[in-house]
């Protein structure tokens, strides 16, 4: 797998920009104010739209690219596997160890009335970071790095990841800081995994799919 220097640099700069924006934003961030403001702009269309699009950040969504990459380059399958393991591990450490018991909006605003989207079960704990956002940005970053330029889908996938993150705030499942951290973890996981794949999985055999490699093996 050849490194796409320009795309890797752009994604790296995007990651650094998000870090800077968050660090500048944190001192002025009053937890809950912006979330309640966003919650006021509810509409039946957005209720339905965000209820559906948020599932693009479910962990089970990883099964789809996993199956696709079985028939594609093995290096891409390794990249997806590594990035998935990294981001799921980091999210788990954040939720269960470092920031265990952090309240989500439903618990934080338990004494304040807010719009609840019909059909959405609100969780109360394990707010930081947003796992759905991490998954969405990990996949978006991965596709950004490996998709051929001619497909012109690179910015589209990043846009979808942003919408998934926004859905978590609209549905009152997370705070803005949660999705900021989730986005950083997702992008970071793909960047680190990309470097590892370039270093250890760049041989010609990894340019073929698992299916092709199995066919090339001699039978006795």
PASEBA-1860 file (N, C-alpha, C; in nm, 3 decimals):
! residues 220
1> XXXXXXXX> 0.085/-0.119/0.000/0.000/0.000/0.000/0.088/0.124/0.000 ~ 0.074/0.205/-0.102/0.154/0.326/-0.112/0.091/0.438/-0.030 ~ 0.177/0.516/0.032/0.127/0.627/0.113/0.076/0.740/0.023 ~ -0.042/0.789/0.052/-0.098/0.903/-0.019/-0.062/1.026/0.063 ~ 0.059/1.079/0.036/0.117/1.183/0.120/0.025/1.301/0.140 ~ -0.035/1.351/0.031/-0.119/1.469/0.041/-0.239/1.444/0.131 ~ -0.305/1.330/0.112/-0.424/1.298/0.190/-0.388/1.275/0.337 ~ -0.277/1.208/0.360/-0.234/1.182/0.497/-0.203/1.314/0.569
9> XXXXXXXX> -0.140/1.406/0.498/-0.107/1.537/0.555/-0.233/1.617/0.584 ~ -0.328/1.612/0.490/-0.454/1.685/0.509/-0.528/1.631/0.630 ~ -0.533/1.499/0.643/-0.602/1.439/0.756/-0.531/1.472/0.887 ~ -0.397/1.472/0.883/-0.320/1.508/1.001/-0.345/1.652/1.042 ~ -0.352/1.740/0.944/-0.381/1.881/0.973/-0.523/1.900/1.025 ~ -0.615/1.820/0.972/-0.754/1.823/1.019/-0.760/1.782/1.165 ~ -0.683/1.680/1.200/-0.676/1.633/1.339/-0.622/1.744/1.430 ~ -0.512/1.807/1.390/-0.453/1.914/1.469/-0.547/2.033/1.482
17> XXXXXXXX> -0.620/2.062/1.375/-0.715/2.174/1.379/-0.825/2.147/1.480 ~ -0.873/2.022/1.484/-0.976/1.986/1.582/-0.924/1.998/1.724 ~ -0.798/1.957/1.744/-0.737/1.969/1.876/-0.733/2.115/1.919 ~ -0.687/2.202/1.830/-0.673/2.345/1.862/-0.809/2.408/1.888 ~ -0.906/2.377/1.801/-1.041/2.432/1.819/-1.097/2.394/1.955 ~ -1.079/2.267/1.991/-1.129/2.220/2.120/-1.061/2.289/2.237 ~ -0.929/2.304/2.230/-0.854/2.366/2.339/-0.888/2.514/2.355 ~ -0.918/2.580/2.242/-0.959/2.721/2.247/-1.101/2.733/2.300
25> XXXXXXXX> -1.182/2.635/2.266/-1.324/2.636/2.301/-1.349/2.602/2.448 ~ -1.267/2.511/2.503/-1.288/2.460/2.639/-1.302/2.568/2.746 ~ -1.214/2.669/2.749/-1.225/2.770/2.856/-1.358/2.847/2.856 ~ -1.422/2.853/2.738/-1.548/2.929/2.727/-1.670/2.838/2.724 ~ -1.647/2.709/2.740/-1.756/2.612/2.728/-1.826/2.591/2.861 ~ -1.953/2.624/2.865/-2.034/2.601/2.983/-2.120/2.478/2.955 ~ -2.087/2.369/3.017/-2.150/2.241/2.988/-2.302/2.249/2.998 ~ -2.367/2.216/2.890/-2.512/2.209/2.887/-2.580/2.323/2.815
33> XXXXXXXX> -2.518/2.441/2.810/-2.585/2.557/2.750/-2.608/2.538/2.599 ~ -2.503/2.505/2.527/-2.516/2.487/2.383/-2.603/2.367/2.349 ~ -2.592/2.263/2.430/-2.672/2.143/2.407/-2.821/2.174/2.420 ~ -2.858/2.252/2.521/-2.998/2.289/2.538/-3.045/2.382/2.427 ~ -2.955/2.468/2.379/-2.989/2.557/2.268/-3.018/2.477/2.142 ~ -2.931/2.380/2.113/-2.952/2.293/1.997/-3.083/2.215/2.012 ~ -3.112/2.173/2.133/-3.232/2.093/2.160/-3.360/2.170/2.131 ~ -3.354/2.304/2.139/-3.473/2.386/2.114/-3.514/2.385/1.967
41> XXXXXXXX> -3.418/2.356/1.877/-3.448/2.358/1.734/-3.489/2.220/1.684 ~ -3.580/2.159/1.758/-3.625/2.026/1.718/-3.738/2.036/1.617 ~ -3.749/1.931/1.535/-3.853/1.925/1.433/-3.875/1.777/1.401 ~ -3.996/1.735/1.369/-4.022/1.593/1.338/-3.929/1.537/1.231 ~ -3.895/1.619/1.130/-3.805/1.570/1.025/-3.667/1.540/1.083 ~ -3.614/1.634/1.161/-3.482/1.613/1.220/-3.484/1.500/1.322 ~ -3.596/1.485/1.391/-3.609/1.373/1.486/-3.589/1.240/1.413 ~ -3.658/1.226/1.301/-3.648/1.102/1.223/-3.511/1.087/1.158
49> XXXXXXXX> -3.461/1.198/1.101/-3.332/1.194/1.030/-3.218/1.155/1.123 ~ -3.205/1.224/1.234/-3.094/1.197/1.325/-3.109/1.063/1.397 ~ -3.234/1.018/1.416/-3.256/0.887/1.478/-3.203/0.776/1.389 ~ -3.210/0.798/1.257/-3.160/0.698/1.162/-3.010/0.710/1.139 ~ -2.963/0.833/1.115/-2.823/0.853/1.078/-2.729/0.820/1.193 ~ -2.777/0.830/1.316/-2.690/0.801/1.431/-2.642/0.656/1.432 ~ -2.719/0.566/1.368/-2.682/0.424/1.365/-2.560/0.398/1.278 ~ -2.519/0.496/1.198/-2.396/0.481/1.120/-2.273/0.480/1.210
57> XXXXXXXX> -2.294/0.513/1.338/-2.185/0.508/1.434/-2.192/0.386/1.525 ~ -2.290/0.298/1.504/-2.298/0.175/1.582/-2.177/0.087/1.554 ~ -2.129/0.018/1.656/-2.015/-0.071/1.636/-2.040/-0.179/1.533 ~ -2.167/-0.223/1.523/-2.200/-0.331/1.430/-2.179/-0.289/1.284 ~ -2.175/-0.158/1.257/-2.156/-0.109/1.121/-2.020/-0.152/1.067 ~ -1.926/-0.184/1.155/-1.792/-0.225/1.114/-1.793/-0.356/1.038 ~ -1.900/-0.435/1.056/-1.909/-0.564/0.988/-1.915/-0.544/0.837 ~ -1.980/-0.437/0.791/-1.998/-0.415/0.647/-1.864/-0.394/0.576
65> XXXXXXXX> -1.780/-0.295/0.617/-1.651/-0.281/0.550/-1.561/-0.402/0.572 ~ -1.577/-0.470/0.685/-1.497/-0.590/0.712/-1.523/-0.697/0.605 ~ -1.648/-0.720/0.574/-1.685/-0.819/0.471/-1.636/-0.773/0.334 ~ -1.652/-0.643/0.304/-1.609/-0.589/0.174/-1.459/-0.606/0.156 ~ -1.381/-0.574/0.262/-1.236/-0.579/0.251/-1.181/-0.721/0.243 ~ -1.261/-0.821/0.278/-1.217/-0.959/0.261/-1.192/-0.987/0.113 ~ -1.267/-0.919/0.028/-1.255/-0.938/-0.116/-1.169/-0.828/-0.180 ~ -1.110/-0.744/-0.097/-1.025/-0.635/-0.147/-0.884/-0.659/-0.099
73> XXXXXXXX> -0.801/-0.557/-0.100/-0.661/-0.572/-0.059/-0.652/-0.613/0.088 ~ -0.564/-0.708/0.114/-0.545/-0.754/0.251/-0.496/-0.642/0.342 ~ -0.414/-0.551/0.286/-0.362/-0.441/0.368/-0.475/-0.351/0.417 ~ -0.580/-0.337/0.336/-0.695/-0.257/0.378/-0.772/-0.328/0.489 ~ -0.779/-0.460/0.481/-0.846/-0.537/0.586/-0.768/-0.525/0.717 ~ -0.635/-0.531/0.708/-0.552/-0.515/0.827/-0.569/-0.374/0.884 ~ -0.575/-0.274/0.795/-0.593/-0.136/0.838/-0.723/-0.119/0.914 ~ -0.830/-0.174/0.861/-0.960/-0.166/0.928/-0.958/-0.237/1.062
81> XXXXXXXX> -0.895/-0.353/1.066/-0.888/-0.431/1.191/-0.812/-0.355/1.299 ~ -0.696/-0.300/1.262/-0.615/-0.225/1.358/-0.688/-0.100/1.407 ~ -0.743/-0.025/1.313/-0.812/0.101/1.348/-0.933/0.072/1.437 ~ -1.005/-0.035/1.407/-1.121/-0.072/1.488/-1.078/-0.108/1.630 ~ -0.971/-0.188/1.639/-0.922/-0.229/1.771/-0.874/-0.108/1.852 ~ -0.801/-0.018/1.785/-0.750/0.100/1.854/-0.863/0.187/1.907 ~ -0.956/0.222/1.820/-1.059/0.318/1.862/-1.155/0.257/1.963 ~ -1.189/0.129/1.947/-1.276/0.064/2.045/-1.207/0.052/2.181
89> XXXXXXXX> -1.077/0.022/2.177/-1.001/0.013/2.301/-0.991/0.147/2.372 ~ -0.962/0.252/2.295/-0.949/0.386/2.354/-1.081/0.436/2.413 ~ -1.189/0.410/2.341/-1.321/0.451/2.390/-1.354/0.375/2.519 ~ -1.324/0.247/2.521/-1.351/0.166/2.641/-1.273/0.217/2.761 ~ -1.145/0.247/2.740/-1.062/0.300/2.848/-1.119/0.433/2.900 ~ -1.162/0.518/2.805/-1.218/0.647/2.844/-1.346/0.634/2.924 ~ -1.439/0.550/2.874/-1.569/0.536/2.938/-1.564/0.460/3.070 ~ -1.488/0.351/3.070/-1.491/0.259/3.184/-1.384/0.286/3.289
97> XXXXXXXX> -1.276/0.353/3.251/-1.166/0.374/3.345/-1.142/0.521/3.377 ~ -1.099/0.597/3.275/-1.057/0.735/3.300/-1.174/0.827/3.338 ~ -1.288/0.810/3.270/-1.401/0.900/3.294/-1.526/0.821/3.332 ~ -1.506/0.718/3.409/-1.617/0.632/3.449/-1.722/0.711/3.529 ~ -1.848/0.688/3.495/-1.957/0.749/3.570/-1.991/0.891/3.532 ~ -1.933/0.942/3.423/-1.968/1.078/3.381/-2.111/1.080/3.329 ~ -2.195/1.172/3.379/-2.336/1.174/3.338/-2.357/1.222/3.195 ~ -2.452/1.161/3.129/-2.494/1.204/2.996/-2.601/1.313/3.015
105> XXXXXXXX> -2.641/1.378/2.906/-2.742/1.485/2.917/-2.869/1.443/2.990 ~ -2.916/1.320/2.967/-3.041/1.276/3.032/-3.029/1.280/3.184 ~ -2.911/1.252/3.237/-2.889/1.256/3.381/-2.854/1.397/3.427 ~ -2.773/1.465/3.346/-2.727/1.600/3.378/-2.845/1.697/3.383 ~ -2.943/1.677/3.294/-3.060/1.765/3.287/-3.185/1.700/3.346 ~ -3.169/1.610/3.441/-3.284/1.535/3.492/-3.389/1.625/3.558 ~ -3.348/1.743/3.602/-3.443/1.836/3.664/-3.482/1.950/3.571 ~ -3.438/1.940/3.445/-3.467/2.044/3.346/-3.542/1.981/3.229
113> XXXXXXXX> -3.658/2.033/3.192/-3.732/1.976/3.080/-3.661/2.003/2.946 ~ -3.654/1.902/2.862/-3.597/1.919/2.728/-3.669/1.824/2.633 ~ -3.653/1.849/2.504/-3.721/1.768/2.403/-3.655/1.631/2.391 ~ -3.734/1.528/2.410/-3.686/1.392/2.391/-3.741/1.338/2.259 ~ -3.652/1.287/2.175/-3.694/1.235/2.045/-3.771/1.105/2.066 ~ -3.893/1.096/2.013/-3.974/0.976/2.031/-3.903/0.851/1.979 ~ -3.909/0.744/2.056/-3.850/0.618/2.014/-3.703/0.601/2.048 ~ -3.640/0.705/2.100/-3.498/0.699/2.134/-3.483/0.675/2.284
121> XXXXXXXX> -3.414/0.568/2.319/-3.389/0.538/2.460/-3.266/0.616/2.506 ~ -3.284/0.703/2.603/-3.175/0.786/2.651/-3.092/0.713/2.756 ~ -2.961/0.716/2.737/-2.869/0.658/2.834/-2.830/0.766/2.934 ~ -2.793/0.726/3.053/-2.768/0.823/3.160/-2.621/0.836/3.200 ~ -2.540/0.734/3.172/-2.402/0.736/3.219/-2.307/0.696/3.106 ~ -2.177/0.718/3.128/-2.077/0.683/3.027/-2.074/0.781/2.913 ~ -2.067/0.909/2.946/-2.080/1.014/2.846/-1.954/1.037/2.762 ~ -1.839/1.034/2.829/-1.714/1.078/2.763/-1.620/0.960/2.741
129> XXXXXXXX> -1.573/0.941/2.615/-1.606/1.012/2.491/-1.723/0.945/2.418 ~ -1.763/1.001/2.305/-1.872/0.945/2.227/-1.820/0.831/2.139 ~ -1.866/0.711/2.167/-1.824/0.595/2.090/-1.877/0.598/1.947 ~ -2.001/0.642/1.930/-2.059/0.650/1.795/-1.978/0.746/1.707 ~ -1.941/0.859/1.765/-1.864/0.958/1.689/-1.725/0.903/1.655 ~ -1.664/0.833/1.749/-1.532/0.774/1.725/-1.538/0.674/1.611 ~ -1.640/0.589/1.610/-1.655/0.490/1.503/-1.676/0.558/1.369 ~ -1.762/0.660/1.366/-1.791/0.730/1.240/-1.667/0.798/1.184
137> XXXXXXXX> -1.590/0.865/1.268/-1.471/0.936/1.221/-1.356/0.840/1.190 ~ -1.350/0.727/1.258/-1.249/0.628/1.226/-1.273/0.573/1.086 ~ -1.398/0.536/1.057/-1.431/0.484/0.925/-1.414/0.590/0.817 ~ -1.458/0.712/0.845/-1.446/0.821/0.748/-1.299/0.848/0.716 ~ -1.215/0.850/0.818/-1.073/0.876/0.799/-1.008/0.763/0.719 ~ -1.047/0.640/0.750/-0.994/0.524/0.679/-1.030/0.531/0.531 ~ -1.157/0.557/0.503/-1.199/0.567/0.363/-1.133/0.686/0.293 ~ -1.115/0.794/0.367/-1.047/0.912/0.312/-0.906/0.876/0.267
145> XXXXXXXX> -0.841/0.789/0.340/-0.703/0.752/0.310/-0.690/0.651/0.196 ~ -0.787/0.561/0.181/-0.770/0.451/0.087/-0.854/0.461/-0.040 ~ -0.963/0.538/-0.039/-1.046/0.546/-0.158/-0.973/0.615/-0.273 ~ -0.986/0.563/-0.395/-0.925/0.629/-0.511/-0.979/0.770/-0.528 ~ -0.892/0.861/-0.568/-0.929/1.001/-0.581/-1.041/1.021/-0.682 ~ -1.046/0.936/-0.783/-1.146/0.951/-0.890/-1.289/0.935/-0.837 ~ -1.306/0.867/-0.724/-1.440/0.848/-0.670/-1.499/0.975/-0.609 ~ -1.412/1.067/-0.571/-1.452/1.198/-0.518/-1.548/1.186/-0.399
153> XXXXXXXX> -1.520/1.089/-0.313/-1.606/1.067/-0.197/-1.539/1.104/-0.066 ~ -1.417/1.155/-0.074/-1.338/1.177/0.046/-1.402/1.276/0.143 ~ -1.448/1.388/0.090/-1.507/1.489/0.177/-1.649/1.450/0.217 ~ -1.713/1.369/0.135/-1.848/1.324/0.168/-1.846/1.236/0.293 ~ -1.750/1.143/0.301/-1.745/1.054/0.416/-1.713/1.130/0.544 ~ -1.629/1.233/0.534/-1.600/1.314/0.653/-1.723/1.394/0.694 ~ -1.800/1.439/0.596/-1.923/1.512/0.625/-2.025/1.424/0.695 ~ -2.033/1.298/0.652/-2.126/1.204/0.715/-2.085/1.180/0.860
161> XXXXXXXX> -1.955/1.169/0.885/-1.906/1.149/1.022/-1.945/1.268/1.110 ~ -1.934/1.388/1.055/-1.972/1.508/1.130/-2.120/1.505/1.166 ~ -2.203/1.461/1.071/-2.348/1.455/1.095/-2.380/1.351/1.202 ~ -2.308/1.239/1.201/-2.327/1.136/1.304/-2.295/1.194/1.441 ~ -2.184/1.269/1.449/-2.149/1.332/1.576/-2.255/1.430/1.621 ~ -2.305/1.512/1.528/-2.410/1.609/1.560/-2.537/1.539/1.608 ~ -2.564/1.422/1.550/-2.684/1.348/1.589/-2.681/1.309/1.736 ~ -2.562/1.283/1.788/-2.550/1.242/1.928/-2.588/1.356/2.023
169> XXXXXXXX> -2.560/1.479/1.981/-2.599/1.596/2.060/-2.747/1.625/2.042 ~ -2.794/1.618/1.918/-2.936/1.646/1.891/-3.025/1.548/1.968 ~ -2.985/1.421/1.973/-3.063/1.319/2.043/-3.044/1.322/2.194 ~ -2.960/1.415/2.240/-2.930/1.433/2.383/-2.867/1.308/2.444 ~ -2.782/1.244/2.365/-2.707/1.129/2.413/-2.566/1.169/2.460 ~ -2.518/1.284/2.408/-2.383/1.328/2.441/-2.374/1.480/2.444 ~ -2.265/1.526/2.506/-2.231/1.669/2.505/-2.134/1.695/2.390 ~ -2.119/1.823/2.356/-2.029/1.861/2.247/-1.885/1.814/2.273
177> XXXXXXXX> -1.842/1.821/2.398/-1.706/1.778/2.431/-1.689/1.628/2.409 ~ -1.797/1.553/2.426/-1.791/1.408/2.405/-1.766/1.376/2.258 ~ -1.836/1.446/2.169/-1.819/1.416/2.027/-1.687/1.472/1.975 ~ -1.639/1.581/2.035/-1.507/1.633/1.999/-1.400/1.528/2.029 ~ -1.405/1.472/2.150/-1.309/1.370/2.188/-1.324/1.245/2.102 ~ -1.448/1.207/2.072/-1.472/1.090/1.988/-1.415/1.107/1.849 ~ -1.432/1.226/1.792/-1.378/1.254/1.659/-1.226/1.242/1.659 ~ -1.162/1.297/1.762/-1.016/1.290/1.771/-0.968/1.146/1.784
185> XXXXXXXX> -1.035/1.067/1.866/-0.996/0.927/1.884/-1.012/0.849/1.753 ~ -1.120/0.876/1.680/-1.143/0.806/1.555/-1.038/0.837/1.451 ~ -1.006/0.965/1.433/-0.905/1.006/1.335/-0.768/0.955/1.376 ~ -0.735/0.969/1.505/-0.606/0.924/1.555/-0.587/0.774/1.531 ~ -0.691/0.695/1.553/-0.682/0.551/1.535/-0.650/0.515/1.390 ~ -0.711/0.585/1.296/-0.685/0.557/1.154/-0.545/0.602/1.113 ~ -0.501/0.717/1.163/-0.368/0.767/1.129/-0.259/0.673/1.180 ~ -0.269/0.632/1.304/-0.169/0.541/1.362/-0.171/0.406/1.291
193> XXXXXXXX> -0.289/0.355/1.264/-0.301/0.226/1.196/-0.244/0.232/1.055 ~ -0.263/0.344/0.988/-0.212/0.362/0.852/-0.060/0.355/0.852 ~ 0.003/0.419/0.950/0.149/0.415/0.961/0.198/0.272/0.984 ~ 0.130/0.199/1.072/0.169/0.062/1.103/0.155/-0.030/0.981 ~ 0.047/-0.011/0.906/0.025/-0.093/0.787/0.132/-0.065/0.682 ~ 0.167/0.062/0.665/0.272/0.098/0.569/0.406/0.036/0.607 ~ 0.430/0.026/0.736/0.559/-0.024/0.784/0.569/-0.176/0.781 ~ 0.459/-0.243/0.817/0.466/-0.388/0.835/0.384/-0.470/0.735
201> XXXXXXXX> 0.297/-0.405/0.657/0.211/-0.481/0.566/0.213/-0.422/0.425 ~ 0.332/-0.393/0.376/0.344/-0.332/0.243/0.393/-0.429/0.135 ~ 0.415/-0.555/0.171/0.462/-0.653/0.072/0.354/-0.679/-0.034 ~ 0.396/-0.732/-0.145/0.303/-0.754/-0.257/0.187/-0.845/-0.218 ~ 0.215/-0.940/-0.130/0.108/-1.034/-0.092/-0.009/-0.963/-0.026 ~ 0.019/-0.847/0.038/-0.087/-0.772/0.104/-0.163/-0.681/0.008 ~ -0.119/-0.677/-0.119/-0.190/-0.599/-0.219/-0.302/-0.681/-0.282 ~ -0.308/-0.808/-0.246/-0.414/-0.896/-0.296/-0.510/-0.927/-0.183
209> XXXXXXXX> -0.628/-0.971/-0.218/-0.727/-1.006/-0.117/-0.693/-1.140/-0.053 ~ -0.755/-1.167/0.060/-0.736/-1.295/0.127/-0.778/-1.409/0.034 ~ -0.886/-1.388/-0.039/-0.937/-1.489/-0.133/-0.832/-1.520/-0.239 ~ -0.772/-1.414/-0.294/-0.670/-1.434/-0.398/-0.548/-1.505/-0.343 ~ -0.506/-1.468/-0.224/-0.389/-1.532/-0.163/-0.413/-1.679/-0.134 ~ -0.535/-1.714/-0.096/-0.566/-1.854/-0.071/-0.563/-1.935/-0.199 ~ -0.604/-1.872/-0.311/-0.602/-1.941/-0.441/-0.460/-1.963/-0.489 ~ -0.368/-1.871/-0.446/-0.229/-1.882/-0.491/-0.153/-1.988/-0.416
217> XXXX> -0.206/-2.031/-0.300/-0.135/-2.131/-0.221/-0.139/-2.266/-0.293 ~ -0.025/-2.335/-0.299/-0.021/-2.465/-0.367/-0.099/-2.570/-0.290 ~ -0.166/-2.657/-0.359/-0.241/-2.765/-0.296/-0.161/-2.893/-0.302 ~ -0.165/-2.974/-0.200/-0.086/-3.097/-0.195/-0.181/-3.217/-0.185
END
